[in-house]
Amino acid sequence: MDKHFESIATVVKISDFLSCENYAEMNLEIPFYQRPYRWGEKNITDLITDLSYQTKRLSHSRGVMFNADNAYRLGTVVLHKNSREDKEGEDKKGKKRKSLDVVDGQQRSLTLLLVLTIAKAGKFSEQLKDFIPVDIKLPNCSETQKNVSKNHTIIQRFVNSPDFTEDVLDFLLNHCEVVQVTLNELSEAFQFFDSQNARGLDLNPHDLLKAFHLREFPESENAVKQEVVEYWERQDTTRLKNLFANYLYPARRWSAGQRAMGFTKAKAGLFKGVSLGENNYPFQQGLRVIDGTIDSYIQHPHRKLDLQPMAYPFQLTQTMINGRRFFEWVTHYQMLIKPLLKNSIAAEDNNWLQSALYHHDTQQKALPTKSIRPTALVIMQVLNNKKANESGVEGEIKNYSYEGRWRQGDRYVRRMFDALVLCYYDRFGTQDLPRAIEYIFIWAYSLRLEKGSVYLQGIEKHVRENNLFVRLHQSLTPADFLNKPLPQIEINLAQAIYETIEKKNIDKLCGIKILFSDLGYCSPTKEATPNVQ
């Protein structure tokens, strides 16, 4: 938090924050300049489900003493002490009451107030007999009034359900907290709000996931938890953000046949899963067996002798396991994606991609009859623009130049290509990997050759029309994935080569077009071939 504001920030329980006694001399208001109250059923469902989940996770019961280690933070609320006097209200001494405006936190505050008001008016009246909810004054906004009325019905249904118990209500009142920031000047309030965003205090999705999964560690793993925190804090935030947004999130969504545009905080639930210490559902048994077997093997005294570790068999599309396994899962795919993100594949590299591609390239060069077909290694080198002016068969010069690789549309296509290659290796390892890279290259870059401009919407459409992620996820062997033919596309290759050689108008996709031709996926156009002397 900005040091300028530290002195006026306090942590308060919900029982204090939303209690009438806390506002004896001031009215709590939603100012007219605030956006309307817009939380809907999904937001309410997420909030109440999370409260129920945390209550159960902590084995909380009504009357349990407050434990700061188990307190659940519900965010920050920014309040402004307004100098104007309320014309309608007076305090206990008969003086005009002043206003305390909610500058930030309106959506959550109103929703929590609705929950407590409905609970007090219904089956929890005895439990809440000493609690008087604050009356938040709303602006004259029809949208806000409409949504408050609509959400009243939704929340009433939740509060009256058997799952909303006295324990859940007690947890909300006495074990949930907000950071309350109270400021005297409106400019300061907005400055604080802006500084939160500018300084990155509005958490990224992966930051929320970190907080969630750290809470899922059992007490027996506190030492490991500390190591995880230290390791995570050393990570480059931008790289973590890109890992989730560009690869992990799209791979999981596309593999499920769903759209993958925009990884936001609202979509972080895709990386939340099951806590193996809770419940005993049949579908969890396999996960529990694997988890226990791996830990038992690693902790066995024989490991001190044979030094043979066993890695957890993670899968990109697996059911997530909350807590320690989530962080191990992220680290695993951080390592797997690295070779695909490098700008080159060198012979001296030591990773799964280099090993498979150089081995295959060596095998092809050793064949009695040399093939003019480019190998997967050549494809990767072209994509990295490391294969320009390559000497080919019988001295032919192959201008594999790919000058357009840094354009935004080309980068979108490359991310889609990398994500599917990662998914393939994740499922089948190096089995037929060179052939898979060729196949995925043709599928991905046909979009680049067919479209003058590529946008994220175009990427989504391309995946949707022929979703190789879903097919791969459903395949039991590499053949199941690779044996469906891909269509050829029309390319005026001769014109592209001519213009590139003459330097009149360098074709930024020349290398890609030559690869399509050499791989047999280029059908000639009806245009005349230029006469190259």
N, C-alpha and C positions, 0 to 999 in steps of 0.2 A: 504494500500500500504506500502511496505517496506520503513522505514524511510530513508534508505540510498539513495533512489531514489526520494524522495518527491520534492526536489528542482528543478528537471529538468522535471517535469510533468506539462503540461499545458492543459487546456480545450480550444479547438478551434472549431469554427463553420466550417461546411463543405465548406462554401464559402471562408474561409481562407485556410483551410487545402489543398484543391484541386485547389487553385488559382495559376497561374503562378507567380504573384507578390510576393508570399510568398517564392519563391525559386529563387530570383534574382541572387544570387551568388553561388548556388549549383544546381546540377542535382539530381532529385529524381529517384532512380533506384531500380529495383528488383535484388538483387545480385545473382550470379550464384549458390550459395549454397542453395538458397531457393527451396522448393518443387514446382512443377509446379502449375500453376493456374488451379484449378479444379472445381470451382463453376459451377453448372449446372442450368437447368431450374427451378428445385424446389427451390434452394436457391434464385434465382432471383425473382421468384414468391412470396416467403415468404417476401423478403425484400420490394418489391414494394407494395405488398398488405398491409404490416404493415405500410408503409408510408402513404398510402391512408387512412387506418383505423385511424391512429393517427391524421391526418389532419381533418378528419370528426369528430372524438371524441372531439377534442379541438375547433371545429367550427372555424378553422383557415382560414383566407382569406389573400390574398396578400396585403402587406403593413402594416399589423398589427405590432405594436411595439413588440420588443423582450421581452419576459417574462421568466425569469430564471426558474420559477416554472413549465413552460410548455415545457422547453427544453427537447429534446429527445436524449438520449445518445446512440451512435452506437458502443460503445466498445473502445478498447485501440489499439493504433498504436505505435510500438516501432521502432525508427529510430536510425541509427548509422552514425555519422559523419565520413566518410571515408577520410583518409589522402591522398589517391591517387588522382591525377588530371585527369580530363576527357580530353582525347586527342583530342576530336572532338569539345568541347564547350568552349566558353569564356564568361566572364561576361561583363557588360556594360563598364567596364574600360579596357577591353582587356586582363584581367588576365585569366589564366586557371581556369575553374570552378572545384570545388571539388564535390564529390559525397555524397549524403545522402541516405543510403541504408535502405530499408524497411525490418526490421528483423522479425516483426510480424504485421499482419494486411493486408497482400497482397491481400487476396481473396476479402475482403470487399472494399478495396481501389480501386482496378482495376474495380470492378463492379460499384461503385459509379461514377468513372471517365467516364466509358462508358455511363452511364445514362446521365451525364451532357454534354458530347461531342455530343451525338446523339440529345439531346434536343436542343442544340445550333445550330446544323446544320439543324434542321428541323423547326417545327412549333413554337418553342419558341425562335427563333433567336432575336426577338425584346426584349423579357424579359431578355435575357442573353447578350445583346449587349456590356455591360461593363464588362462582366465576361470572362476572358481568362483561359481556363482549363490548368492545368499543364501537361507537357508531361512526362509521366513516362517511363523511358528507360527499356525495357524488356531484359532478358537474351536470349541467342541463344538456345531456347528450343522449339522444334517442338510441344510438347503437349500444352505448354502455348499459342503459336501462334494459334494453331488450336482452342482452347477453346475460346480465345478472339474473333476470327472471328465468331465462332458459336454463342457466346453470344451476339455479336453485332446485329445479326438478331433477336434474341429473345427479346432483350431490345428494339429494334426499334419498334417491334410490341406492346409492352407495352406502350412506350412513345407516340405512335401515336393513342392509344385508347382513347375514350372519358373520361375514368375514370382518366387518368393522366392529371390533370388540372394545370393551372397556380398556383392555391393555393397549390397543392401538391409539385410542383417544388419549390415554395417559402419556403414552410415548410422545405424541404430538405436542401436548401441552407442556410437559415438564422435561423432556429430553431432546426436543428439537429447538434450534436456535437460529437467529439471524444476526448479521452484523449490522447494527443500526448506526448510521452516520448522520448526525444532526448539524446543520450549518445555519449561520445567521444571514448570510447574503445569498441571494438567488444566483448571482454570478459564480460564487464559490461552489454552489451545488452543481451547476452545469459544468464547471471546470473539473470538479471531482469526477463527474460522470464521463466527461471526455477523456480525462487522464487515465481512467480505467481501461478504456478502449485503446488509447494511444500507447499505453505501456504494456499492453498484452494481458491485462488482468481479466479480460473477458476470455475465459478459457477456451482453448481449442478442443475439438472432440477427443483427441488422444489424451489431453490433460484430464478430462472428465473420466475417461476410461481408467487412467492411472489411479485416480482417487477411488473409483468404484472397486477396482480389483485389489487395491491395498486393504480396503475394508474387509475383503473376503478371506484374508489370511487367517488361519487359526492361530491361537496363542502359542501353540507348539512350534510355529515357524517364525517367531519374532526375529530371530537372528538372521534368517534368510530374508525376511521382509526388509530389514535394514540394509542388507547388501543390494537388494533390488532397488530400493529408493536411491541409494548412492549411484548405482549404475545408470538408472534412468535419468537422474539429474545431470549426468555427464553427456547425455545424448544431445546431438544437434537438433533443436526444435524444428527447424525448417525441414530437415531430412525426415524426421518422424512424420511430420505433417504430410509431406509428399508421398511417403511410403504408404500411409493409409489412404489418402485421397486418390492417388494415381494407380495404385496396384492392388492393395489388399481389399479395399472396399469394392472397386469395380469387379475384381475376380470373383468375390463371393456373390455379388448381386447378379452379374451376368451368368454365372454358373447356375443360378436359381431361376434364370429366365426373366430377370427384372431389370428395370432401368438403373443406371449407376451415375447419374449426373448430380454432382454436388454433395460431398460428404460433409454434413453439418452436425452440430451437437444433437439435433433432433433424431439423427440417424445412427447415433453411437450405439444404440441397443443391438445392432447387428453383431457387435463384438462382446456382448454379454451372454453368458450361458448358464451352466448349471454349477451348483456348489455340491461337490460329491459327499460332503459331510451331512447334507440335509436330504430329507425324503429318501425314498427307496423305490423309485419308479423303474419298471422293467427296462426301459430304454437306456437307463443309466448304468445298468449292470456291466455292459461291455467296457464302458469308459472306466468304471471303478476297478475292474479286473486289470486292465492295462496299466492304469495309474499305480495301483498297488504293486503289480509285478515289477515295473520299472524301478520304483523306490526300493523294493526289497532287494532287487539285484544289485543296485548301486551301493546300498548300505551293508551288503554282505561282507564279512571279514576277508573273504577270498579276493576282493577287489584290491586289497592292499598288496597282494602277491602277484596277481596276473595283470593288474593295471588295465583291465578291459572294461571301459565304460559302455553303457547302453543308452543311446539317444531315444528320446520319446518319439514315436512315429507320428509326428504331426501331419495334418492335412489342411490345405487352404480352406476347404469347405466343411471342415468338421464342426461338430457341436463344440462351442467354446467351453472350456473348463475355467471357472472363476478362480481368481487368486494367482498363485505362483505359476501355474501352467500358462496363463495368459501372457505373462511377461516372457516366459521361455518361448512361447509360440511366436511372439513379435521378434525376438532376437533371432530365432531360427530363420525367419523369412527376410530379416535384414541381411543376413549372411548369404542366403540363396539368391537374392536379387542383385547383389553387387556385380557379378560378372556381366550381367546384361546392361548395367548402367555405365560400365567403363567405355572409354572412347576407342579402345583397341583390344584385340585379343592376341597377346604375344605368346610365342612358343615357350617362354620361360614362366608363364603364369601357371599357377597351381590351383585350379578350381574345376568344377564339374563341366563347365561349358568348354573351356580350353582343352581339357582332356578328351572329351568326346569328339570335338570337331577336328583337332589335329590328328587324332588317331584315324578318323574316317578319311581325312584328306591324304594322309600317308598311304592308306590302303588303295585309294583311287589312283594315285600316281604310280603305284607299283604294278598295276594291271598291265598285261602284255599289250592290249589295245587301249591306247590312251583315249579317254572320253573327253569330248569338248564340253560336256555338261558341267556347269559351275557346281562346286561343292557347297555345303552349308557354311563352311569357313569363308568362302568367297562372298556368299550372301551377307554374312555378318560384317565382313570387311567393307563391302560396298555401303551398307547402311551406316557405317562409321566414316564413310568417305575416305577409306584408306586403300582404295584399289584403282585409282585413276591411272590410265596409260599402262595397262598390264599387258605384257607380251603373251599372246595366246598361241594356238596351234599354228604351226608353219609360219611363225613370225608375224601373224596377224596382230595388229594393235587393238586392244579392247579398251575403249575410253569409258571406264566404269565410273566416271565422275558423277557425284551426287551432291551438287552444290546447294540443293534446296533443303537439305536435312535440318537446317536450323529454323525454317519457317514454322509458324505456330501450327498450321494444319498438319505438316509433316511430323511435328513432335507429338500431336494427338495420335496419329497413326502408329508411330513408333511405340508409344505407351501401350496401345492396344495390342500390338505385336508382342512386346515384352511380357505383358500380363498373361497372354495365352501360352507363350513358350514356358513361362514359369509354371503355369498350371499343368502343362504336359509333363515337365520334369518332375513335378510334385507327385504326379500320378503314376508315371511309367519309368521314371529315372532316365538313364541314357539309352534304353532300348528303342531303336529306330529314331533316336533324337535328330540326327542329321536330316532324315527324310521328313520328320515332323517340322523342322525349321523351314525347309523349302515349302512345305504345304501351307504352313501358317503365313509365310511371307507372301505367297501368291494371294491368299485370302485377304490379308490385311492391306496390302499395297495395291490391289486392284481398285480399291476405293480411291487411293491417291491418284492413280492414272485416269480414272473415269471422271473425277470431279476437279473443276478448276480451283475451287476453294473447299477446304474441309473445316467444318465446325463441330463442336461437341454434339450438336443435334444430329449431324450426319454420321458421327461415330455410333451413336445409339441406334440409328436407323440401320446401319450396316450390320451391327451385331444382331439386331432383332430379326432381320430378313434371312440370315443364315447363321444361326447362333452356334458357333463351334465350341463355345464354352459349355453349353448344355450338352452337346453331343459328347464332348470329352468326359464330362462328369458322369455320363451314362455308359461310357465305353468300358468294357472289361479287358480288352486287349488293344494294343496300338493299331491293329488292323481295323478294328471297329471304328476307330476315329479317322484313319487315313485313307480308307478304300473308297470313299465317295468322291467321284471326280469333281474338279472345280472347272468353271467355264473359262474359255479363252476370252481375251478382250482385243479390240481393234487398236492397233498402234501404228502410226506412220513412222516406223523406225528409221528408214533411210533419211527422211527429212530431218529427224532429230540428230542423227550422226553428222549429216552434212552441215547443219547450222552450227553444231558444236565445234567441228573440225575447223571450219572457216572463221570461227570466232565472231560471226556476225550477230548471232543471237543465241547465246549459250543456253541450251536446254537444261534447266536445273534438275530434270528427272532423267537425264540421258542414261545414267548407269542403271537405274531401275528398269527402264525400257529395254535395255540390252539384256538384262537378266531375264526378263519375261520372255524375250525372244529365244535366248539360249536354252531356257527351261521348257520351251514348247508351249507357252501360254499366250503367244502373240499371233493373232490372225491378221493377215495383211489387209490394209485398207484399199479402197478402190482408187485412191489418189495416185497420180503418176509418180514414179520414183525419179528423183533428180539425177541428172547425169553428172557423176563425180569423176573428174579426170585424175 
